[in-house]
């Protein structure tokens, strides 16, 4: 389901990807350069964990009493989720007015959907006072529409293979694009990286005299029985486990703490209590989210569990497999079944391969309209490539019904493969 405002914007500005900054710079200048009127910014790039890092940062800063603007993509159910103004999702009326203003300033000149909505976010942020802005890159970094800002901190989460049609299929090239958000003399917080990516980031930072704060170098994270320990030259914190599920969330949470450490150096007063409170209160749907209520949950027999995750590349498959491995160690583990759908631009076999050894079977479902995705039959073939027993289903509800009719309950069902599919699940389960 597409909300009317999003339908209008997509009709006027087709959902194309055209990497470059010239159109952004032109339109922003016509609107009075709102990107230069924002509070201190944390700019976040990477392949995996960007959204979780943003969520942790927002939760920690808000726990310290700060007003925070946030720009993320994609949305799950409603477009408004992308633009959070001083802690609140932008309302329809304001969004409509700002998008109209952007369209009038742009005239008939070419501009993409992501570009004009990014301009709209910056314009909305510039008009409402806040203490901090957190901006997530859409794709890549160097030529991403968001990269017209001067951040106080740049952050790069783990880099992997994604958007290879635009960023190339070499990790060095992908890392080079992500490292393009680094700015001269601006500190860069770097999450866990493969050696190749780390080398590219370090070379880019050296050109810009940008100090780096790298996991495993300037700061360390160690899992503990109750959460994790964060250590740097200035901090030594024992922190509780984050509210978001999965062992990979320890890294994401620790990267957020490293960003907070840099913000403290910029005179933000985010103390240890606010960090711990943010870890416990963070909310980020469709990231290993256990669904506890709603129509889809209600159709399951007692003892069954329904989980949702929007991850869609090989690294995400590995992270989910680690969680599945932990589930398998429970005293009475539930058999795991997958329900999945994926874009044809994603490596479905690479995503499913690490999960195949943990899942009993799977169901492949159609994708939300408007996206180029594998049909259920094609997705079934991708599952077969990695030895995963899979059958096609007409939709999510039918997939759940089929599993319940053909497999013994109780069971654990993980719906996965795409944020777009996750959004459809959340809308249907509302």
Buried (B, 14 or more C-beta within 10 A) or exposed (E): EEBEBBEBBBEEBEEEBEBEBEBBEBBBEBBEEBBEEBBBBBBBBBBBBBBBBBBBBBBBBBBBEBBBBBBBBBBBBBBBBBBBBBBEBBEBEBBBBBBEBBBEBBEEEEBBBBBBBBBBBBBBBBEBEBBBBBBBBBBBBBBBBBBBBEBBBBBBBBBBBBBBEBBBEEBEBBBBBBBBBBBEEBBBBBBBBBEBBBEBBBEBBEEBEBEBBBBEEBBEBEEEEEBBBBBBEEBEBBBBBBBBBBEBBBBBBBBBBBBBBBBBEEEBEBEEEBBBBBBBEBEBBBBBBEBEEBEBBEEBEEEBBBBBBBBBBBBBBBBBBBBBEEBEEEEEEBBBBBBBBBBEBBBBBBBBBBBBEBBBBBBBBBBBEEBEBBBBEBBBBBBBEBEBEBBBBEBBBBBBBBBBEEEEEEBBBBBBBBBBBBBBBBBBBE
